[in-house]
Structure formats: C-alpha cells, structure tokens
Amino acid sequence: DGHPDLPLTIYLRGGTYLFKDPKNHPDNPYLSLQRGNIYITSYPGEEAVIRPFYWPGNPSEYGDERAFEINGSYENITFDRLRFEGWSVIFSPGASLAAPPMKNLTIQNITAGRFTRRNGEPTYGTMFIETGYLDNDVYGEGKQIFDNPETAHYQIEGLLLSHITVENLDLPINIGDENDANVKGLRITHFDVLNPPGAPGDSASDAFAVVNSSKILIDHCRIQNISDDGIDTKGYDVAVVNTYIEGTGRNAVKFWKNGEIINTILYNCTQ
C-alpha cells in the first residue's frame, strides 16, 4: 500500500479462507502486516473463517504457525468479528526499541479454536497472542522485572483485547519478554478461556501471562481449566475485576508487583 497514513478497511466476505501459502509469496514467507491505520473485519452480517493453508494438518515452521505477525511502529490497527481455526499462534505484534512503540492495537469480537502445534509436537505451546521478544535485555538477563514503569520504553502502548472466546489453548495471552518493557495501557475485557478439565500444556502455561507491563485492567473475563496460573502479572497498576477463574494447576491470580482483585470468583484452584 503506497499510502500507509490513509485509513484502510478490508471486508472479508463470509466463508473460509486458507491463508499464507508460501508458494504464493516466496519473498515474504511470514507475510507480516506492514502498515497501520487498518481495519480488518468480516462483512456485516457474515462470518469470515481464517484457516492456515495446511489445514487440517500441523505447521512446520515459525512463519506457518502464526496468522498475523505485526512488527513496527504502526498505529491504529483493528481486527474485528473474525473466526480463526487451525493456527498455533494467531497474533504476534511488537516493535523494536530502536523505534517508537506500536500504538492503539485493538483485537475484538474474535473466536478461535482447533489449535495446532508445530510438527504436532507438545513442546510448542499454543497461544492467541504473543508479543515479540526484543532480546535487548535492558533490565539484564534472567527474568528481570523492570522497576521504572513510568519512564520505560514499551513496544506497545494501548492494547485492547475485547469480547474474545478461545477453546482448548495452552497460553492464551503471552505478553512475556522478561527483560524488556512490553505494554503500557492494556485492557483485557470479556475474554473467555474455555478449556476442558485436564487442560493442555505443561508448566508456564498460564491463561494470562503479562510481564513487564503497566496500567493493566482485566475485567469480565472467564478462565476455565489451565495447567498453571490463571492470571500472572509481573507489572504495575493491575486490577482484576468481575472475573471468574476455575480450575488452575497453580495460583488463581498472582501479582509480582502491585495489584487488586475486585468482585472476582476463584474456584477450585490448587493454591
């Protein structure tokens, strides 16, 4: 697109789309989104289902397993009213610390299920969203929680995850770079994680893992059956409000810095 500052809306008509076949774009095997001011949605009254080209099999590499990789200082990106099936990771956004942060990313009214694993191996976790790993190690090495939330250089400012339902998933939200700053201004609202008893995954398979972030509101969410923590936040100014958490392998909610739990039900959690 030669006019990245011009707002662009892409409507997907109802039906099923097979996406990111590398034979169709050999020069860009990851087929990353490379602009802001974009709105991608189903056509009104219809539902677009986005599946990978290898459906119903498994991906074989990093680029195949991700639906949307977004890496850059883009602003105003919205995904709305879509269904995803067959991916390992659906959204992978972030921005380099050498550039301004990504701003105003909205993902809303999404359903996702029938997740797959790279080469079918259980060692590769399944995720709805995973922010980029910067590898700058601004705060050192070895899982360092930052101590300067007001002055940190974040990779994303303004991330909204709203009215989302995912099924049978290891680590739905992985905002997880341990040694760099990730998100400032995060709201997770009406996000339902619906796993069967005996949820998939192993250790470090939290429902919401939010690391080195600040100004976080988690409200009106539902988490059912996760193998590790329900909500694990290594960040500042966190509120968990009007949320239901049932069946965690470890902690229901864990705050490494400051946080509040308000009007929230924790049921059948191990610790």
Summary of the structure (lengths in Angstrom):
residues: 271
radius of gyration: 17.8
end to end distance: 51.1
largest distance: 53.7
contacts: 928
relative contact order: 0.11
helix: 4%
strand: 48%
